[in-house]
Amino acid sequence: MSELPQENREKLEKLIADATASGGSELANYGIFIERLCIALDLPAPEFATAENQFNDYVFERRVDFKHPDGSRTAGRIDCYKRGCFVLEAKQSVKRGAKKPSADQLHLLPEDALQHKAGHARQGTKQWDQIMLAARKQAEDYARALPVEHGYPPFLLIADIGNVIEVYADFSGQGKNYAHFPDRRSYRIAMEDLRQEEIQKRLRAIWTDPHSLDPAKRSAEVTRDIAERLARIAKRLEGKHDPRDVAEFLMRCLFTMFAEDVELIPKHSFEELLEGLKDRPDAFVPALENLWKVMDEGGYEPRMMTPLKRFNGSLFKRRTALPLDAEGIHELRVAASRDWSDVEPAIFGTLLERALDPRERSKLGAHYTPRAYVERLVVPTIIEPLREEWETVQETAQEKLAAKKFNDARQLIDDFHHKLCTIRVLDPACEPETSSMSRWNC
């Protein structure tokens, strides 16, 4: 439930009702929708635009110029723009079930009943999907056309007025990798979702402090705390066990914590197992080794009293657990109690690197490359070319569909999908223990 004051809740309820019932042109409705949303959520509303475009940092209809290779320029206008925060592109679709008046009723209606402004497409149809994808592409183009000193906004908002707001984010500052935010399952905010406190907080942050939503920052916060705890555990194990065994043991623990919070294994199950082992450190090694055996092979896990699916990587092929005393088990349990659902698996390298003795890092190949550095190389060399090719494939497939060449259209899509599945990327750092370069499937 929302924690908004009563007055704001009433304004939000009226906004949801009015926007959902509206129809027709986004030109007539998007400004009202955004202003009322800002009022309901206690956010600053867009300002009056000035004649000097350089000062238009939070306005409707913000002008940008598209620069062409021949030196010419074409003007464009962003529906709503807030510098350093977002580009918003608005559409308005036709509601499901909307009907035009029948011809035999028109003489009973006012004269302007004949003046009917339909939306771009009916909600939930393939045409609607295409309209929303085109709007996203338009928003990306606007972001890239902004003045250099503005930088790329971290968010793109695609608003189908009275229906949904789609959210895309790129925190790298490069403007080349806007992706569904927070993920593909929940990037669409429906009108009724505006009642949720979590959604309200998300929108406030997009408007006022967008980089606070950067998953890398949340990951870093978790990392700082957990890395200190893992370092204390590693220190207990140094000198008693081979550094490779220590690294593999810690990595298995890390992944198990992550699997617990994304519910690949039952929620809180690993945390509760560790809690029970604090007073029985002698049972720590067999308990963890049995758990990891089940995770590797799949089957029933008696302590969790549930069947586990098989983890089909090689992480648990070796399932050696190293003995810890009660204090070490406590440190591991506290680390497991942190919320790992927002932590990318890529951050595991950082945790491991900070936990191990620095003298052992080169030996173990435990060097972590930050995500931003990886994207700086991977996005322009792999992702962008593939996206451009995919756009071409989509356009060609649409032409085939229009010509009723359905099999040809399907074949184009299948061929591109096959290409994605068989791409191989050369990564010289993939096998740190060997001097040869190795390949992995993308």
Contacts in CASP RR format, 6 or more apart in sequence:
PFRMAT RR
TARGET T0000
AUTHOR 0000-0000-0000
METHOD contacts of the structure
MODEL  1
MSELPQENREKLEKLIADATASGGSELANYGIFIERLCIALDLPAPEFAT
AENQFNDYVFERRVDFKHPDGSRTAGRIDCYKRGCFVLEAKQSVKRGAKK
PSADQLHLLPEDALQHKAGHARQGTKQWDQIMLAARKQAEDYARALPVEH
GYPPFLLIADIGNVIEVYADFSGQGKNYAHFPDRRSYRIAMEDLRQEEIQ
KRLRAIWTDPHSLDPAKRSAEVTRDIAERLARIAKRLEGKHDPRDVAEFL
MRCLFTMFAEDVELIPKHSFEELLEGLKDRPDAFVPALENLWKVMDEGGY
EPRMMTPLKRFNGSLFKRRTALPLDAEGIHELRVAASRDWSDVEPAIFGT
LLERALDPRERSKLGAHYTPRAYVERLVVPTIIEPLREEWETVQETAQEK
LAAKKFNDARQLIDDFHHKLCTIRVLDPACEPETSSMSRWNC
1 195 0 8 1.000
1 197 0 8 1.000
2 9 0 8 1.000
2 12 0 8 1.000
2 195 0 8 1.000
2 196 0 8 1.000
2 197 0 8 1.000
2 200 0 8 1.000
3 197 0 8 1.000
4 12 0 8 1.000
4 40 0 8 1.000
4 41 0 8 1.000
4 42 0 8 1.000
4 200 0 8 1.000
8 40 0 8 1.000
8 41 0 8 1.000
8 42 0 8 1.000
11 36 0 8 1.000
11 39 0 8 1.000
11 40 0 8 1.000
12 40 0 8 1.000
12 41 0 8 1.000
12 194 0 8 1.000
12 195 0 8 1.000
13 195 0 8 1.000
14 36 0 8 1.000
15 33 0 8 1.000
15 36 0 8 1.000
15 37 0 8 1.000
15 40 0 8 1.000
15 194 0 8 1.000
16 191 0 8 1.000
16 192 0 8 1.000
16 194 0 8 1.000
16 195 0 8 1.000
18 36 0 8 1.000
19 29 0 8 1.000
19 33 0 8 1.000
19 36 0 8 1.000
19 161 0 8 1.000
19 162 0 8 1.000
19 191 0 8 1.000
20 162 0 8 1.000
20 163 0 8 1.000
20 191 0 8 1.000
22 29 0 8 1.000
22 92 0 8 1.000
22 161 0 8 1.000
22 162 0 8 1.000
23 29 0 8 1.000
23 92 0 8 1.000
23 94 0 8 1.000
23 95 0 8 1.000
23 98 0 8 1.000
23 119 0 8 1.000
23 161 0 8 1.000
23 162 0 8 1.000
24 92 0 8 1.000
24 94 0 8 1.000
24 117 0 8 1.000
24 118 0 8 1.000
24 119 0 8 1.000
25 92 0 8 1.000
25 117 0 8 1.000
25 119 0 8 1.000
26 79 0 8 1.000
26 90 0 8 1.000
26 91 0 8 1.000
26 92 0 8 1.000
26 119 0 8 1.000
26 161 0 8 1.000
29 92 0 8 1.000
29 161 0 8 1.000
29 162 0 8 1.000
30 79 0 8 1.000
30 80 0 8 1.000
30 90 0 8 1.000
30 92 0 8 1.000
30 159 0 8 1.000
30 161 0 8 1.000
31 46 0 8 1.000
31 60 0 8 1.000
31 80 0 8 1.000
31 90 0 8 1.000
33 90 0 8 1.000
33 159 0 8 1.000
33 161 0 8 1.000
33 162 0 8 1.000
34 45 0 8 1.000
34 46 0 8 1.000
34 60 0 8 1.000
34 80 0 8 1.000
34 88 0 8 1.000
34 159 0 8 1.000
35 45 0 8 1.000
35 46 0 8 1.000
37 43 0 8 1.000
37 194 0 8 1.000
37 203 0 8 1.000
38 44 0 8 1.000
38 45 0 8 1.000
38 46 0 8 1.000
38 207 0 8 1.000
39 45 0 8 1.000
41 200 0 8 1.000
41 203 0 8 1.000
41 204 0 8 1.000
41 207 0 8 1.000
42 204 0 8 1.000
43 203 0 8 1.000
43 204 0 8 1.000
43 207 0 8 1.000
43 208 0 8 1.000
44 58 0 8 1.000
44 207 0 8 1.000
46 58 0 8 1.000
46 59 0 8 1.000
46 60 0 8 1.000
46 80 0 8 1.000
46 82 0 8 1.000
47 58 0 8 1.000
47 59 0 8 1.000
48 59 0 8 1.000
49 56 0 8 1.000
49 59 0 8 1.000
49 60 0 8 1.000
49 61 0 8 1.000
49 62 0 8 1.000
50 56 0 8 1.000
53 62 0 8 1.000
53 63 0 8 1.000
54 147 0 8 1.000
56 62 0 8 1.000
56 63 0 8 1.000
56 81 0 8 1.000
57 81 0 8 1.000
57 82 0 8 1.000
57 83 0 8 1.000
58 81 0 8 1.000
58 82 0 8 1.000
58 83 0 8 1.000
59 80 0 8 1.000
59 81 0 8 1.000
60 79 0 8 1.000
60 80 0 8 1.000
61 77 0 8 1.000
61 78 0 8 1.000
61 79 0 8 1.000
62 77 0 8 1.000
62 78 0 8 1.000
62 80 0 8 1.000
62 81 0 8 1.000
63 75 0 8 1.000
63 76 0 8 1.000
63 77 0 8 1.000
63 78 0 8 1.000
64 75 0 8 1.000
64 76 0 8 1.000
64 77 0 8 1.000
64 78 0 8 1.000
64 142 0 8 1.000
64 145 0 8 1.000
64 146 0 8 1.000
64 147 0 8 1.000
65 73 0 8 1.000
65 74 0 8 1.000
65 75 0 8 1.000
65 76 0 8 1.000
65 145 0 8 1.000
66 73 0 8 1.000
66 74 0 8 1.000
66 75 0 8 1.000
66 76 0 8 1.000
66 141 0 8 1.000
66 145 0 8 1.000
67 73 0 8 1.000
67 145 0 8 1.000
68 74 0 8 1.000
76 142 0 8 1.000
76 145 0 8 1.000
78 87 0 8 1.000
78 88 0 8 1.000
78 89 0 8 1.000
78 142 0 8 1.000
79 88 0 8 1.000
79 89 0 8 1.000
79 90 0 8 1.000
80 86 0 8 1.000
80 87 0 8 1.000
80 88 0 8 1.000
80 90 0 8 1.000
80 157 0 8 1.000
81 87 0 8 1.000
81 88 0 8 1.000
81 142 0 8 1.000
81 153 0 8 1.000
82 153 0 8 1.000
82 207 0 8 1.000
83 150 0 8 1.000
83 153 0 8 1.000
84 150 0 8 1.000
84 151 0 8 1.000
84 153 0 8 1.000
84 154 0 8 1.000
84 210 0 8 1.000
85 153 0 8 1.000
85 154 0 8 1.000
85 155 0 8 1.000
85 206 0 8 1.000
85 207 0 8 1.000
85 208 0 8 1.000
85 210 0 8 1.000
86 153 0 8 1.000
86 154 0 8 1.000
86 155 0 8 1.000
86 156 0 8 1.000
86 157 0 8 1.000
86 206 0 8 1.000
86 207 0 8 1.000
86 210 0 8 1.000
87 139 0 8 1.000
87 142 0 8 1.000
87 143 0 8 1.000
87 146 0 8 1.000
87 153 0 8 1.000
87 155 0 8 1.000
87 156 0 8 1.000
87 157 0 8 1.000
88 139 0 8 1.000
88 156 0 8 1.000
88 157 0 8 1.000
88 158 0 8 1.000
88 159 0 8 1.000
89 135 0 8 1.000
89 136 0 8 1.000
89 138 0 8 1.000
89 139 0 8 1.000
89 142 0 8 1.000
89 156 0 8 1.000
89 157 0 8 1.000
89 158 0 8 1.000
89 159 0 8 1.000
90 159 0 8 1.000
90 160 0 8 1.000
90 161 0 8 1.000
91 120 0 8 1.000
91 131 0 8 1.000
91 132 0 8 1.000
91 135 0 8 1.000
91 158 0 8 1.000
91 159 0 8 1.000
91 160 0 8 1.000
91 161 0 8 1.000
92 119 0 8 1.000
92 120 0 8 1.000
92 160 0 8 1.000
92 161 0 8 1.000
92 162 0 8 1.000
92 163 0 8 1.000
93 119 0 8 1.000
93 120 0 8 1.000
93 121 0 8 1.000
93 122 0 8 1.000
93 123 0 8 1.000
93 124 0 8 1.000
93 128 0 8 1.000
93 131 0 8 1.000
93 160 0 8 1.000
93 163 0 8 1.000
94 118 0 8 1.000
94 119 0 8 1.000
94 120 0 8 1.000
94 121 0 8 1.000
94 122 0 8 1.000
94 123 0 8 1.000
95 122 0 8 1.000
95 123 0 8 1.000
95 163 0 8 1.000
96 122 0 8 1.000
96 123 0 8 1.000
96 124 0 8 1.000
98 122 0 8 1.000
100 116 0 8 1.000
101 109 0 8 1.000
101 113 0 8 1.000
106 113 0 8 1.000
106 114 0 8 1.000
120 128 0 8 1.000
120 131 0 8 1.000
121 127 0 8 1.000
121 128 0 8 1.000
121 130 0 8 1.000
121 131 0 8 1.000
122 128 0 8 1.000
123 160 0 8 1.000
123 163 0 8 1.000
128 160 0 8 1.000
132 158 0 8 1.000
132 160 0 8 1.000
132 166 0 8 1.000
135 158 0 8 1.000
136 156 0 8 1.000
136 158 0 8 1.000
136 166 0 8 1.000
136 168 0 8 1.000
136 178 0 8 1.000
139 156 0 8 1.000
139 157 0 8 1.000
139 158 0 8 1.000
139 168 0 8 1.000
140 156 0 8 1.000
140 175 0 8 1.000
140 178 0 8 1.000
143 152 0 8 1.000
143 153 0 8 1.000
143 156 0 8 1.000
143 175 0 8 1.000
143 178 0 8 1.000
144 152 0 8 1.000
144 175 0 8 1.000
146 152 0 8 1.000
146 153 0 8 1.000
151 173 0 8 1.000
152 170 0 8 1.000
152 173 0 8 1.000
152 174 0 8 1.000
152 175 0 8 1.000
153 210 0 8 1.000
154 169 0 8 1.000
154 170 0 8 1.000
154 171 0 8 1.000
154 173 0 8 1.000
154 210 0 8 1.000
154 211 0 8 1.000
154 213 0 8 1.000
154 214 0 8 1.000
155 167 0 8 1.000
155 168 0 8 1.000
155 169 0 8 1.000
155 181 0 8 1.000
155 206 0 8 1.000
155 210 0 8 1.000
156 167 0 8 1.000
156 168 0 8 1.000
156 169 0 8 1.000
156 178 0 8 1.000
157 165 0 8 1.000
157 166 0 8 1.000
157 167 0 8 1.000
157 168 0 8 1.000
157 206 0 8 1.000
158 165 0 8 1.000
158 166 0 8 1.000
158 168 0 8 1.000
159 165 0 8 1.000
159 166 0 8 1.000
160 166 0 8 1.000
162 191 0 8 1.000
163 190 0 8 1.000
163 191 0 8 1.000
164 188 0 8 1.000
164 189 0 8 1.000
164 190 0 8 1.000
164 191 0 8 1.000
165 188 0 8 1.000
165 189 0 8 1.000
166 187 0 8 1.000
166 188 0 8 1.000
166 189 0 8 1.000
167 180 0 8 1.000
167 181 0 8 1.000
167 182 0 8 1.000
167 187 0 8 1.000
167 188 0 8 1.000
167 189 0 8 1.000
167 202 0 8 1.000
167 206 0 8 1.000
168 178 0 8 1.000
168 179 0 8 1.000
168 180 0 8 1.000
168 181 0 8 1.000
168 187 0 8 1.000
169 178 0 8 1.000
169 179 0 8 1.000
169 181 0 8 1.000
169 213 0 8 1.000
170 176 0 8 1.000
170 177 0 8 1.000
170 178 0 8 1.000
170 179 0 8 1.000
171 211 0 8 1.000
171 214 0 8 1.000
171 215 0 8 1.000
171 216 0 8 1.000
172 372 0 8 1.000
172 375 0 8 1.000
172 376 0 8 1.000
174 375 0 8 1.000
174 376 0 8 1.000
174 379 0 8 1.000
176 379 0 8 1.000
176 380 0 8 1.000
176 383 0 8 1.000
176 384 0 8 1.000
177 375 0 8 1.000
177 379 0 8 1.000
177 383 0 8 1.000
180 187 0 8 1.000
181 187 0 8 1.000
181 213 0 8 1.000
182 202 0 8 1.000
182 213 0 8 1.000
182 215 0 8 1.000
189 199 0 8 1.000
189 202 0 8 1.000
189 203 0 8 1.000
193 199 0 8 1.000
194 200 0 8 1.000
194 203 0 8 1.000
202 213 0 8 1.000
205 212 0 8 1.000
205 213 0 8 1.000
206 213 0 8 1.000
211 217 0 8 1.000
215 342 0 8 1.000
215 344 0 8 1.000
216 371 0 8 1.000
216 372 0 8 1.000
218 342 0 8 1.000
218 343 0 8 1.000
219 342 0 8 1.000
219 343 0 8 1.000
219 344 0 8 1.000
219 347 0 8 1.000
222 338 0 8 1.000
222 339 0 8 1.000
222 340 0 8 1.000
222 342 0 8 1.000
222 343 0 8 1.000
222 347 0 8 1.000
223 343 0 8 1.000
223 347 0 8 1.000
223 350 0 8 1.000
223 351 0 8 1.000
223 354 0 8 1.000
225 335 0 8 1.000
225 338 0 8 1.000
226 335 0 8 1.000
226 338 0 8 1.000
226 351 0 8 1.000
227 350 0 8 1.000
227 351 0 8 1.000
227 354 0 8 1.000
227 355 0 8 1.000
229 331 0 8 1.000
229 332 0 8 1.000
229 334 0 8 1.000
229 335 0 8 1.000
230 250 0 8 1.000
230 254 0 8 1.000
230 331 0 8 1.000
230 335 0 8 1.000
230 351 0 8 1.000
230 352 0 8 1.000
230 354 0 8 1.000
230 355 0 8 1.000
231 354 0 8 1.000
231 355 0 8 1.000
232 328 0 8 1.000
232 331 0 8 1.000
233 250 0 8 1.000
233 324 0 8 1.000
233 328 0 8 1.000
233 331 0 8 1.000
233 332 0 8 1.000
233 355 0 8 1.000
234 246 0 8 1.000
234 250 0 8 1.000
234 355 0 8 1.000
234 356 0 8 1.000
234 357 0 8 1.000
236 324 0 8 1.000
236 325 0 8 1.000
236 328 0 8 1.000
237 246 0 8 1.000
237 249 0 8 1.000
237 322 0 8 1.000
237 324 0 8 1.000
238 246 0 8 1.000
238 357 0 8 1.000
241 249 0 8 1.000
241 322 0 8 1.000
243 356 0 8 1.000
243 357 0 8 1.000
243 360 0 8 1.000
243 363 0 8 1.000
243 364 0 8 1.000
244 364 0 8 1.000
245 320 0 8 1.000
245 322 0 8 1.000
246 322 0 8 1.000
246 356 0 8 1.000
247 352 0 8 1.000
247 356 0 8 1.000
247 360 0 8 1.000
247 364 0 8 1.000
247 366 0 8 1.000
248 318 0 8 1.000
248 320 0 8 1.000
249 320 0 8 1.000
249 321 0 8 1.000
249 322 0 8 1.000
250 351 0 8 1.000
250 352 0 8 1.000
250 355 0 8 1.000
250 356 0 8 1.000
251 315 0 8 1.000
251 348 0 8 1.000
251 352 0 8 1.000
252 288 0 8 1.000
252 292 0 8 1.000
252 315 0 8 1.000
252 316 0 8 1.000
252 319 0 8 1.000
252 321 0 8 1.000
253 332 0 8 1.000
253 335 0 8 1.000
254 348 0 8 1.000
254 351 0 8 1.000
254 352 0 8 1.000
255 315 0 8 1.000
255 345 0 8 1.000
255 348 0 8 1.000
256 265 0 8 1.000
256 270 0 8 1.000
256 291 0 8 1.000
256 292 0 8 1.000
256 295 0 8 1.000
256 336 0 8 1.000
257 270 0 8 1.000
257 335 0 8 1.000
257 336 0 8 1.000
257 338 0 8 1.000
257 340 0 8 1.000
258 340 0 8 1.000
258 343 0 8 1.000
258 345 0 8 1.000
258 348 0 8 1.000
259 265 0 8 1.000
259 270 0 8 1.000
259 295 0 8 1.000
259 311 0 8 1.000
260 266 0 8 1.000
260 267 0 8 1.000
260 268 0 8 1.000
260 269 0 8 1.000
260 270 0 8 1.000
260 271 0 8 1.000
260 336 0 8 1.000
260 340 0 8 1.000
261 267 0 8 1.000
261 339 0 8 1.000
261 340 0 8 1.000
261 341 0 8 1.000
262 340 0 8 1.000
262 341 0 8 1.000
264 309 0 8 1.000
264 311 0 8 1.000
265 295 0 8 1.000
265 301 0 8 1.000
265 304 0 8 1.000
265 308 0 8 1.000
266 304 0 8 1.000
266 306 0 8 1.000
269 304 0 8 1.000
269 306 0 8 1.000
270 291 0 8 1.000
270 336 0 8 1.000
271 333 0 8 1.000
271 336 0 8 1.000
271 337 0 8 1.000
273 287 0 8 1.000
273 291 0 8 1.000
273 303 0 8 1.000
273 304 0 8 1.000
274 329 0 8 1.000
274 332 0 8 1.000
274 333 0 8 1.000
274 336 0 8 1.000
275 333 0 8 1.000
277 283 0 8 1.000
277 284 0 8 1.000
277 287 0 8 1.000
277 329 0 8 1.000
278 326 0 8 1.000
278 329 0 8 1.000
278 330 0 8 1.000
278 333 0 8 1.000
279 326 0 8 1.000
281 323 0 8 1.000
281 324 0 8 1.000
281 325 0 8 1.000
281 326 0 8 1.000
281 329 0 8 1.000
284 321 0 8 1.000
284 323 0 8 1.000
284 324 0 8 1.000
284 329 0 8 1.000
285 321 0 8 1.000
285 322 0 8 1.000
285 323 0 8 1.000
287 303 0 8 1.000
287 321 0 8 1.000
288 319 0 8 1.000
288 321 0 8 1.000
289 319 0 8 1.000
289 320 0 8 1.000
289 321 0 8 1.000
290 301 0 8 1.000
290 303 0 8 1.000
291 301 0 8 1.000
291 303 0 8 1.000
291 304 0 8 1.000
292 316 0 8 1.000
292 319 0 8 1.000
292 321 0 8 1.000
293 316 0 8 1.000
293 319 0 8 1.000
294 300 0 8 1.000
294 301 0 8 1.000
294 308 0 8 1.000
295 308 0 8 1.000
295 310 0 8 1.000
295 311 0 8 1.000
295 316 0 8 1.000
296 310 0 8 1.000
296 311 0 8 1.000
296 316 0 8 1.000
296 317 0 8 1.000
296 319 0 8 1.000
297 310 0 8 1.000
298 307 0 8 1.000
298 308 0 8 1.000
298 309 0 8 1.000
298 310 0 8 1.000
298 311 0 8 1.000
299 307 0 8 1.000
299 308 0 8 1.000
299 310 0 8 1.000
300 306 0 8 1.000
300 307 0 8 1.000
300 308 0 8 1.000
301 307 0 8 1.000
301 308 0 8 1.000
324 332 0 8 1.000
344 371 0 8 1.000
346 368 0 8 1.000
346 371 0 8 1.000
346 374 0 8 1.000
347 368 0 8 1.000
349 366 0 8 1.000
349 368 0 8 1.000
350 368 0 8 1.000
350 370 0 8 1.000
352 366 0 8 1.000
352 368 0 8 1.000
353 361 0 8 1.000
353 366 0 8 1.000
353 367 0 8 1.000
353 368 0 8 1.000
356 364 0 8 1.000
356 366 0 8 1.000
360 366 0 8 1.000
361 367 0 8 1.000
364 432 0 8 1.000
365 432 0 8 1.000
365 433 0 8 1.000
367 429 0 8 1.000
367 432 0 8 1.000
369 429 0 8 1.000
382 423 0 8 1.000
382 425 0 8 1.000
382 442 0 8 1.000
386 420 0 8 1.000
386 423 0 8 1.000
389 416 0 8 1.000
390 416 0 8 1.000
393 412 0 8 1.000
393 413 0 8 1.000
393 416 0 8 1.000
396 412 0 8 1.000
397 409 0 8 1.000
397 412 0 8 1.000
397 413 0 8 1.000
398 409 0 8 1.000
400 406 0 8 1.000
400 408 0 8 1.000
400 409 0 8 1.000
400 412 0 8 1.000
401 409 0 8 1.000
420 442 0 8 1.000
422 441 0 8 1.000
423 441 0 8 1.000
423 442 0 8 1.000
424 439 0 8 1.000
424 440 0 8 1.000
424 441 0 8 1.000
424 442 0 8 1.000
425 439 0 8 1.000
425 440 0 8 1.000
425 441 0 8 1.000
425 442 0 8 1.000
426 437 0 8 1.000
426 439 0 8 1.000
427 437 0 8 1.000
427 438 0 8 1.000
427 439 0 8 1.000
427 440 0 8 1.000
428 437 0 8 1.000
430 437 0 8 1.000
430 438 0 8 1.000
430 439 0 8 1.000
430 440 0 8 1.000
431 437 0 8 1.000
431 438 0 8 1.000
END
